[in-house]
């Protein structure tokens, strides 16, 4: 994945760098460095982005959901 592809993916899904950073459990600076090309984007990032469920819903708001882990009792 290239920095340009990451920016396009993030913008397509209506996310800020901060929102994407929170979803991936990294810092905003990390996202910024990936997008500027200052740091190499991890090879697995495209897989992580595919696993995120990002849905647009009502009035331009973005709703982000994560899969819930099944709890064994």
N, CA, C and O atoms as a GROMACS GRO file, in nm:
protein
  292
    1UNK      N    1   0.085  -0.118   0.000
    1UNK     CA    2   0.000   0.000   0.000
    1UNK      C    3   0.089   0.123   0.000
    1UNK      O    4   0.188   0.131   0.073
    2UNK      N    5   0.052   0.219  -0.082
    2UNK     CA    6   0.129   0.343  -0.091
    2UNK      C    7   0.065   0.450  -0.002
    2UNK      O    8  -0.051   0.438   0.037
    3UNK      N    9   0.140   0.555   0.030
    3UNK     CA   10   0.081   0.664   0.107
    3UNK      C   11  -0.045   0.722   0.039
    3UNK      O   12  -0.143   0.753   0.106
    4UNK      N   13  -0.040   0.736  -0.093
    4UNK     CA   14  -0.155   0.790  -0.166
    4UNK      C   15  -0.276   0.698  -0.150
    4UNK      O   16  -0.388   0.746  -0.131
    5UNK      N   17  -0.256   0.568  -0.158
    5UNK     CA   18  -0.366   0.473  -0.142
    5UNK      C   19  -0.426   0.479  -0.002
    5UNK      O   20  -0.548   0.468   0.015
    6UNK      N   21  -0.341   0.496   0.098
    6UNK     CA   22  -0.389   0.507   0.236
    6UNK      C   23  -0.474   0.633   0.253
    6UNK      O   24  -0.582   0.627   0.313
    7UNK      N   25  -0.426   0.744   0.201
    7UNK     CA   26  -0.503   0.869   0.209
    7UNK      C   27  -0.638   0.853   0.139
    7UNK      O   28  -0.741   0.893   0.192
    8UNK      N   29  -0.636   0.795   0.020
    8UNK     CA   30  -0.760   0.774  -0.055
    8UNK      C   31  -0.856   0.684   0.021
    8UNK      O   32  -0.976   0.712   0.025
    9UNK      N   33  -0.806   0.578   0.081
    9UNK     CA   34  -0.892   0.486   0.158
    9UNK      C   35  -0.955   0.560   0.276
    9UNK      O   36  -1.075   0.551   0.299
   10UNK      N   37  -0.871   0.634   0.350
   10UNK     CA   38  -0.920   0.706   0.468
   10UNK      C   39  -1.025   0.810   0.430
   10UNK      O   40  -1.130   0.820   0.494
   11UNK      N   41  -0.998   0.886   0.325
   11UNK     CA   42  -1.093   0.989   0.283
   11UNK      C   43  -1.221   0.928   0.226
   11UNK      O   44  -1.330   0.980   0.249
   12UNK      N   45  -1.209   0.819   0.153
   12UNK     CA   46  -1.326   0.749   0.099
   12UNK      C   47  -1.422   0.707   0.210
   12UNK      O   48  -1.544   0.709   0.194
   13UNK      N   49  -1.365   0.669   0.324
   13UNK     CA   50  -1.445   0.624   0.437
   13UNK      C   51  -1.478   0.736   0.534
   13UNK      O   52  -1.536   0.712   0.641
   14UNK      N   53  -1.441   0.860   0.498
   14UNK     CA   54  -1.479   0.976   0.578
   14UNK      C   55  -1.412   0.981   0.714
   14UNK      O   56  -1.470   1.031   0.810
   15UNK      N   57  -1.290   0.930   0.724
   15UNK     CA   58  -1.220   0.928   0.852
   15UNK      C   59  -1.111   1.033   0.858
   15UNK      O   60  -1.047   1.064   0.758
   16UNK      N   61  -1.091   1.086   0.976
   16UNK     CA   62  -0.977   1.174   1.001
   16UNK      C   63  -0.858   1.086   1.036
   16UNK      O   64  -0.873   0.967   1.062
   17UNK      N   65  -0.740   1.146   1.038
   17UNK     CA   66  -0.622   1.070   1.081
   17UNK      C   67  -0.639   1.023   1.225
   17UNK      O   68  -0.599   0.912   1.260
   18UNK      N   69  -0.698   1.106   1.308
   18UNK     CA   70  -0.720   1.071   1.448
   18UNK      C   71  -0.814   0.952   1.460
   18UNK      O   72  -0.788   0.858   1.535
   19UNK      N   73  -0.925   0.955   1.385
   19UNK     CA   74  -1.022   0.845   1.392
   19UNK      C   75  -0.959   0.713   1.346
   19UNK      O   76  -0.979   0.610   1.410
   20UNK      N   77  -0.884   0.717   1.237
   20UNK     CA   78  -0.820   0.595   1.188
   20UNK      C   79  -0.716   0.546   1.288
   20UNK      O   80  -0.703   0.426   1.311
   21UNK      N   81  -0.641   0.638   1.346
   21UNK     CA   82  -0.541   0.601   1.446
   21UNK      C   83  -0.606   0.529   1.564
   21UNK      O   84  -0.553   0.429   1.612
   22UNK      N   85  -0.719   0.580   1.610
   22UNK     CA   86  -0.789   0.516   1.722
   22UNK      C   87  -0.836   0.377   1.685
   22UNK      O   88  -0.828   0.285   1.766
   23UNK      N   89  -0.885   0.361   1.562
   23UNK     CA   90  -0.933   0.231   1.518
   23UNK      C   91  -0.820   0.128   1.510
   23UNK      O   92  -0.840   0.010   1.537
   24UNK      N   93  -0.701   0.174   1.473
   24UNK     CA   94  -0.586   0.085   1.457
   24UNK      C   95  -0.499   0.077   1.582
   24UNK      O   96  -0.401   0.002   1.586
   25UNK      N   97  -0.537   0.154   1.684
   25UNK     CA   98  -0.462   0.158   1.810
   25UNK      C   99  -0.316   0.203   1.788
   25UNK      O  100  -0.222   0.146   1.843
   26UNK      N  101  -0.303   0.308   1.707
   26UNK     CA  102  -0.174   0.374   1.686
   26UNK      C  103  -0.195   0.524   1.709
   26UNK      O  104  -0.307   0.567   1.734
   27UNK      N  105  -0.088   0.601   1.701
   27UNK     CA  106  -0.102   0.745   1.721
   27UNK      C  107  -0.137   0.816   1.590
   27UNK      O  108  -0.117   0.761   1.481
   28UNK      N  109  -0.189   0.937   1.602
   28UNK     CA  110  -0.216   1.018   1.484
   28UNK      C  111  -0.085   1.046   1.410
   28UNK      O  112  -0.083   1.049   1.287
   29UNK      N  113   0.023   1.066   1.486
   29UNK     CA  114   0.154   1.091   1.424
   29UNK      C  115   0.195   0.973   1.337
   29UNK      O  116   0.256   0.992   1.232
   30UNK      N  117   0.163   0.852   1.379
   30UNK     CA  118   0.195   0.732   1.301
   30UNK      C  119   0.123   0.737   1.166
   30UNK      O  120   0.183   0.712   1.062
   31UNK      N  121  -0.007   0.768   1.169
   31UNK     CA  122  -0.085   0.778   1.045
   31UNK      C  123  -0.026   0.888   0.956
   31UNK      O  124  -0.010   0.869   0.836
   32UNK      N  125   0.006   1.001   1.016
   32UNK     CA  126   0.062   1.113   0.942
   32UNK      C  127   0.194   1.075   0.875
   32UNK      O  128   0.217   1.111   0.759
   33UNK      N  129   0.278   1.005   0.946
   33UNK     CA  130   0.408   0.963   0.890
   33UNK      C  131   0.390   0.863   0.777
   33UNK      O  132   0.463   0.868   0.677
   34UNK      N  133   0.293   0.771   0.791
   34UNK     CA  134   0.266   0.677   0.682
   34UNK      C  135   0.219   0.752   0.558
   34UNK      O  136   0.265   0.725   0.447
   35UNK      N  137   0.127   0.848   0.579
   35UNK     CA  138   0.070   0.921   0.466
   35UNK      C  139   0.170   1.015   0.399
   35UNK      O  140   0.161   1.040   0.279
   36UNK      N  141   0.265   1.066   0.474
   36UNK     CA  142   0.364   1.158   0.416
   36UNK      C  143   0.482   1.082   0.355
   36UNK      O  144   0.563   1.140   0.282
   37UNK      N  145   0.491   0.952   0.384
   37UNK     CA  146   0.602   0.874   0.333
   37UNK      C  147   0.725   0.877   0.423
   37UNK      O  148   0.829   0.822   0.387
   38UNK      N  149   0.713   0.942   0.540
   38UNK     CA  150   0.826   0.947   0.634
   38UNK      C  151   0.855   0.810   0.695
   38UNK      O  152   0.969   0.781   0.731
   39UNK      N  153   0.753   0.727   0.705
   39UNK     CA  154   0.768   0.591   0.759
   39UNK      C  155   0.705   0.494   0.661
   39UNK      O  156   0.606   0.525   0.594
   40UNK      N  157   0.763   0.376   0.654
   40UNK     CA  158   0.710   0.273   0.565
   40UNK      C  159   0.580   0.218   0.623
   40UNK      O  160   0.571   0.189   0.742
   41UNK      N  161   0.480   0.204   0.538
   41UNK     CA  162   0.352   0.148   0.579
   41UNK      C  163   0.370  -0.004   0.596
   41UNK      O  164   0.424  -0.069   0.507
   42UNK      N  165   0.326  -0.060   0.710
   42UNK     CA  166   0.340  -0.203   0.731
   42UNK      C  167   0.270  -0.283   0.620
   42UNK      O  168   0.163  -0.245   0.573
   43UNK      N  169   0.332  -0.391   0.579
   43UNK     CA  170   0.280  -0.472   0.469
   43UNK      C  171   0.140  -0.526   0.498
   43UNK      O  172   0.062  -0.550   0.406
   44UNK      N  173   0.108  -0.544   0.624
   44UNK     CA  174  -0.022  -0.602   0.661
   44UNK      C  175  -0.133  -0.498   0.675
   44UNK      O  176  -0.248  -0.535   0.702
   45UNK      N  177  -0.102  -0.371   0.658
   45UNK     CA  178  -0.204  -0.268   0.684
   45UNK      C  179  -0.327  -0.284   0.595
   45UNK      O  180  -0.439  -0.263   0.642
   46UNK      N  181  -0.308  -0.320   0.470
   46UNK     CA  182  -0.424  -0.337   0.381
   46UNK      C  183  -0.518  -0.444   0.436
   46UNK      O  184  -0.640  -0.434   0.418
   47UNK      N  185  -0.464  -0.547   0.501
   47UNK     CA  186  -0.549  -0.651   0.561
   47UNK      C  187  -0.625  -0.596   0.681
   47UNK      O  188  -0.743  -0.625   0.700
   48UNK      N  189  -0.556  -0.517   0.763
   48UNK     CA  190  -0.621  -0.457   0.880
   48UNK      C  191  -0.736  -0.366   0.837
   48UNK      O  192  -0.841  -0.365   0.900
   49UNK      N  193  -0.716  -0.289   0.730
   49UNK     CA  194  -0.820  -0.198   0.682
   49UNK      C  195  -0.940  -0.277   0.631
   49UNK      O  196  -1.054  -0.233   0.647
   50UNK      N  197  -0.916  -0.391   0.568
   50UNK     CA  198  -1.027  -0.474   0.519
   50UNK      C  199  -1.109  -0.530   0.635
   50UNK      O  200  -1.229  -0.555   0.619
   51UNK      N  201  -1.046  -0.550   0.749
   51UNK     CA  202  -1.116  -0.607   0.865
   51UNK      C  203  -1.200  -0.504   0.940
   51UNK      O  204  -1.289  -0.540   1.017
   52UNK      N  205  -1.171  -0.376   0.918
   52UNK     CA  206  -1.248  -0.271   0.985
   52UNK      C  207  -1.384  -0.259   0.919
   52UNK      O  208  -1.397  -0.264   0.797
   53UNK      N  209  -1.485  -0.243   1.001
   53UNK     CA  210  -1.618  -0.218   0.948
   53UNK      C  211  -1.645  -0.070   0.963
   53UNK      O  212  -1.663  -0.019   1.073
   54UNK      N  213  -1.648  -0.001   0.851
   54UNK     CA  214  -1.672   0.142   0.850
   54UNK      C  215  -1.797   0.165   0.768
   54UNK      O  216  -1.802   0.132   0.649
   55UNK      N  217  -1.898   0.223   0.830
   55UNK     CA  218  -2.024   0.246   0.761
   55UNK      C  219  -2.062   0.392   0.770
   55UNK      O  220  -2.049   0.455   0.875
   56UNK      N  221  -2.109   0.444   0.659
   56UNK     CA  222  -2.163   0.579   0.660
   56UNK      C  223  -2.312   0.567   0.690
   56UNK      O  224  -2.380   0.481   0.634
   57UNK      N  225  -2.360   0.652   0.776
   57UNK     CA  226  -2.501   0.647   0.809
   57UNK      C  227  -2.555   0.784   0.839
   57UNK      O  228  -2.492   0.861   0.912
   58UNK      N  229  -2.667   0.817   0.785
   58UNK     CA  230  -2.740   0.939   0.812
   58UNK      C  231  -2.659   1.067   0.820
   58UNK      O  232  -2.560   1.075   0.892
   59UNK      N  233  -2.700   1.165   0.748
   59UNK     CA  234  -2.649   1.302   0.754
   59UNK      C  235  -2.497   1.312   0.752
   59UNK      O  236  -2.440   1.396   0.822
   60UNK      N  237  -2.431   1.230   0.674
   60UNK     CA  238  -2.288   1.242   0.655
   60UNK      C  239  -2.202   1.199   0.772
   60UNK      O  240  -2.080   1.216   0.768
   61UNK      N  241  -2.263   1.144   0.876
   61UNK     CA  242  -2.184   1.098   0.989
   61UNK      C  243  -2.126   0.961   0.959
   61UNK      O  244  -2.186   0.881   0.887
   62UNK      N  245  -2.012   0.935   1.014
   62UNK     CA  246  -1.949   0.805   0.995
   62UNK      C  247  -1.962   0.726   1.124
   62UNK      O  248  -1.929   0.775   1.233
   63UNK      N  249  -2.011   0.605   1.110
   63UNK     CA  250  -2.023   0.518   1.226
   63UNK      C  251  -1.919   0.407   1.210
   63UNK      O  252  -1.912   0.342   1.106
   64UNK      N  253  -1.841   0.386   1.313
   64UNK     CA  254  -1.737   0.285   1.308
   64UNK      C  255  -1.773   0.176   1.408
   64UNK      O  256  -1.803   0.204   1.524
   65UNK      N  257  -1.770   0.053   1.361
   65UNK     CA  258  -1.798  -0.058   1.451
   65UNK      C  259  -1.684  -0.157   1.445
   65UNK      O  260  -1.617  -0.171   1.342
   66UNK      N  261  -1.663  -0.224   1.554
   66UNK     CA  262  -1.562  -0.329   1.559
   66UNK      C  263  -1.633  -0.458   1.593
   66UNK      O  264  -1.734  -0.459   1.662
   67UNK      N  265  -1.578  -0.568   1.544
   67UNK     CA  266  -1.636  -0.696   1.577
   67UNK      C  267  -1.619  -0.720   1.726
   67UNK      O  268  -1.512  -0.695   1.782
   68UNK      N  269  -1.725  -0.769   1.789
   68UNK     CA  270  -1.718  -0.801   1.930
   68UNK      C  271  -1.664  -0.941   1.947
   68UNK      O  272  -1.698  -1.033   1.872
   69UNK      N  273  -1.578  -0.955   2.046
   69UNK     CA  274  -1.523  -1.086   2.075
   69UNK      C  275  -1.626  -1.169   2.150
   69UNK      O  276  -1.696  -1.120   2.239
   70UNK      N  277  -1.634  -1.294   2.113
   70UNK     CA  278  -1.727  -1.383   2.179
   70UNK      C  279  -1.670  -1.419   2.316
   70UNK      O  280  -1.552  -1.455   2.328
   71UNK      N  281  -1.753  -1.409   2.418
   71UNK     CA  282  -1.709  -1.439   2.553
   71UNK      C  283  -1.756  -1.580   2.587
   71UNK      O  284  -1.875  -1.611   2.580
   72UNK      N  285  -1.660  -1.665   2.625
   72UNK     CA  286  -1.695  -1.801   2.667
   72UNK      C  287  -1.720  -1.801   2.815
   72UNK      O  288  -1.644  -1.743   2.894
   73UNK      N  289  -1.826  -1.866   2.852
   73UNK     CA  290  -1.860  -1.872   2.997
   73UNK      C  291  -1.858  -2.012   3.044
   73UNK      O  292  -1.884  -2.038   3.161
   0.00000   0.00000   0.00000
